[in-house]
Amino acid sequence: MPGVIVDCAIYRGGRRTEGPADFSDALAEARATGDSFLWIGLHEPTEKEFDLVTSEFGLHPLAVEDALRAHQRPKLEVYDDSLFLVLKPVEYDDSADSVTAGELMVFVGDSFVVTVRHGSTNPLGTVRERLESNPDVLQHGPTAVMYAVSDAVVDHYLDVADALRVDLDELEAEVFSPAGAVGNTAGRIYTFKRQVLEFRRATGPLGDPMMRLAGTGLPFVHEGSRPFFRDVSDHLTRVNEHVEGLDRLLSDILSAHLAQMGVRQNDDMRKISAWAAMAAVPTMIAGIYGMNFEYMPELGWRWGYPAVLMLMGGAIFGLYRLFRRRGWL
């Protein structure tokens, strides 16, 4: 599976060593030494390609099904022979205002770690490099890998939340600018809200797994790792608070924008009504004098026509002053 296996190595005493190419031999060697574990990284394997990993490591069929199908919520499952953690790393493209979520599954068992990645988002490369440069952490075994992966994903959540906040501040400034928002602002706010919801789906459900990993009683979890998982849980709590704040602020901005639109429509209707009222007066006068009757006032008066024009102009000017004073124009 050369195109599926991203990396495979045995770590002994916190340091990388090259082991047998065969999974079974490598795992047997890692278990035989006692202070070693095997870490295999896979990218979007098919069912047939994953069958070999499943049989060699004894992974639970339900966890394997979730790892292959993807589209899972963040969760932590405990099986007889392994722990199964699902994470959703995210990336934010500020030029397109879009949040893209991938999926990352981590199997942790007796002297092995198997990571399965779906999507283009890849935090594992930097995680592996950082761990290999810090043997003191890596010597704690598979738990150190699970912690480092979780920490990298959650820390990147903070970066995404900050980027979303910056773009949201720009959108808020545009909505409340004196010139007013341009274009389909309501559509943009709704699209932004959808991206925040996508982000929330990645961060919200992860709280319970991190709390469980920070607690006691879980197999294959090193006892000394609990403070580190508590730290990840604290960071995740901050992220979820940011996401809640973004969602509330977006709702407030949308409500304020709709209220502004209502006020502007009322202003427009008042202006239209004022101009219609001013146009109605000369129309009424012209309509009266346009009727074909022989006996009508001022028909024989030399100054009747100029007088009627002056009456129209005076009425329009009076209405204009009235509407200006009341703020309709």
N, C-alpha and C positions, 0 to 999 in steps of 0.2 A: 504493500500500500504506500508507495513512495509519494504519491500526490496527496495523500490523506494525512499521513504522519508529519506533523510540523517539527516535532523534536522528540527525542527519546534518550534518556540517560539514567544511570544509576548514581545516586548521591550517597557517599559514604563519609560519615563524620562531618557533614555539611559541605563536602567538596565533590565536584562532578568527576565521575570516572566513566570510562567507556566499558560497557558490559557486552554480553552476548547479544547478537542480533535477534535471536528468537525470544519472544515474550516470556514463554514458560521458563526458559533457562535463566533469563535475566531476573525474573521474579524470584526463582528458587535461590539464585545467588544473593539477592538482596536480603531475603529472609534468613539465609544461612549465616550471614555475618552479624546480624542483630542490630547494627547501628546504621543500616542502609535502607534505602527505599528507591523504588522505580517510579519515574515520572514520565508519562507519555502524553503528548499533546496531539489532538486530532482536530481536523477542520472539515466539517460537513461530511462525515462518513455516510455511506449508504448502509442499508441493512446487511448486505452481504459482506461488506468490508468490516463492519463492526462485529460480525459473528465471531471472528477469531479473538477479538479483545474480550468479548462476553464470556466465551468458554474458558479462556486462560485465567481470567480474574474472578470468575464466578459472580458476575454482576446480576442483580435481580432483574427479571424480565420486565417488570413494570417500570423500573428506572431506565432500562435500556430503551423501552418504547418511548418514554418521555424524551430521552436524549436524541433519538432519531427523528421524532416528529417535530420537535421544537414547539414554538408557540405556547410556552408554559409560563405560568406566573412564578415569580420568585418564591422559592419554598425550600424546606429542608426535610428530607425523608430519611428515616433510620431503618436500615435492613439488617439482617443477621450478619452479613459479611461486609457491609460497607455503609458509609454515609453518602447521601446524594443531595448536593446543593445546586440550586438553580439561581443564577444571577442574570440580570439584564443590563449589560453595559450600554451606555447611550453616547451619541455624538450630536452636537448641535451645529448646524450650518447657518450662521447668522446672515449670510447673503441671501439665502432662500427662506429664512425663518422657519426651519424645519428640524424636528427632533427625530433622529433615527435610532432605533433600539435593536441591538443584537441579542444573542442568547449565549450564555456560557454555563455549561454543566460541569460540576466537579465531583468525581467519585473518589472517596478516601476510604481505604481499607488497610488491611494488615500489610504494611511495607510497600504500599503503592498509592499513586495518585494518577487518575486519568482525567484529563480535561478535554471537553468536547465543545468546540466553538462553532456557532452559526452566525452568518452575517459578516459584514466587512469590519465591524468594530473589533479591535484586537488589543486588549490591554496586557496580554500574556507575554509578549516579547520583552517589554520593559520589566515586567514582574520577574521573569526568569533571570534576566541580567542582574537585576538588583539583588535578588536572593543569592545568586552565585557569587556576587561580590561581598556578601555578608554571611560567611559560614556559621557564625555564632547563632544566627537565627535559623538557618537552614538545617542545622544539626538536630533541631527539635522534631524533624520528621515530616510526615504528610500534613500534620496540622499547621506547620509553618507555611506550607504552600497555600492551604485553604485560607489562612489569615491574610497572607500577602495579596492573594487574588481579590478577596473581599475588600481589603483596605484600598487597593488600587481602583476598584470599580466605584466605591463610595466616595473616595476623594475626588474622582473625576465628576461625580454628581455635583459636588460643590462648585467646580469650575463651570459646569453647564448652567447651574442655577444663577451664578453671577452673570454669565453671558445673557441669559434670558432677562435678568433684571435690567441690564443696560439697555437692551432693545425695547423693553417695556417702558422704561423711562423716556426713551425717544418717542415712542408712540403716544405716551401720555402728554408729553410736551406739545406734540402736533395737534392732539385733540383739543387741548385747552389754549392753543395759540390764539392771539387776537384776530388773525386772518381766518381762523377756523380750519377744520380738517378738509382735505381735498380727496376726491376719489371715493372709492367704496370703503370708507373707514369702518363701518359696522362689519363688513365682510372680513377685513383685516383683523379686527379684534376677535372675531369668532374663530378665524384660522389660528391666531395666536393661542387662543384658549384651548383649541384642539391639541396643539403641540404641548402645552402645559399638562393636559390630561394624559397624553402619551408618556410624558416624563413621570407623571404621578403613578402610572401603572407599573413603572419600573422600580420606583423608590418605596411606595407605600407598603406593599406586601412583604418587603424584605425585613421589616422591623422585627417580626416574630422570630424568623430564623436566627438573626443576630443575637437576640435576647437568649434564645435556647443555647446557642454556642457559647455565650458568656456565662451560662449557668453550669450546673453539675449534672452528672448522670449520663452523659452521652458517650457512647463507645468511640474508640479511635481518635479521641480528642485529648491532647496533652493537657495535664492539669495546670501547668504554668501558662497556658494560652488564654485563660479566662480574662485577665486584665486587658489583653490586647483586643479581644473580641468586644469587650465593654467599650473600649475606645472607638472601635468601628461603629458600635451601636450609637454612641454619643454623636458621632459625625453624621450618622444617618438621621438621627432625630433633628439635627440642625437642618439637614437637607429637606426633610419633610415639612419643617416649619417654614422654610423658604418657599416651598411649593405651595403650601396653603396660603401664604401671603400673596404670592403671585396670582393665584386663582381668585382670591377675594378682590385684589386690586383690579384685575381684569373685569370682574363683574361690576365693580364700582365705575370703572372707566366706560364700560358699555352703557350702563344706566345713565351716566352723566352725558354721554354722547347723544343718546336717544332724547334725553331731556332738552339738550341744546337744539336738536333738530326740531322738537316740538315748539320751542320758543321762536326759532327762526321762521317756522311755518306760520305761527301766529302773527309775527311781524309782517311777513309777506301778505297774509290775508288782510291785515289792517291797512296796508298800503294799497292793495288792490281795491278794498272797499272804499277807501278815501278817494282814489282816482275815479272809481265808478260813480260815487256820489257827486263829485264835481262835474263829471260828464253828463249826469242825469238832468241837472238844472237847465243848461242850454238846450238839451234835447227836448225837454218838456215844453220850454217856451217856443222853440222852433216848431214843435208839433202843433201847438195851439194856433200859431199864426199861419201854419201851412194848411189849415182847414179851409175848404171852399165855401165860405159863407159871405153873403153880401154885406151884412151889417155886423161889423166887428169894431171894437174900440181902436182908435188911432189909425184906421186905414186911410182916412182922408187927411191926416195931420202930416205936415211937411217934415217934421222932425221925428216922426214915429219910428222909422227904421233905425236911425242912430241911437234913439233912446232905448230901443229894445236891445241893441248890441251892447250899449253901456250897462244895461241891466244884467245881461248875461255875464259880462266881464266882472261887474261888481259882485255878483253872487258867487262866481268861481273864486275870486280873490278872497272874499269873506270866508268861504269854506276852507280854502288853502291855509289861511291864518289860523283858523280854528283847529284844523288837524295837525298843523305844526306845533301849536301850543300844547296839544295833548300827546305829542310824540308819535303820532301815526305816520308822519312823513319825515 
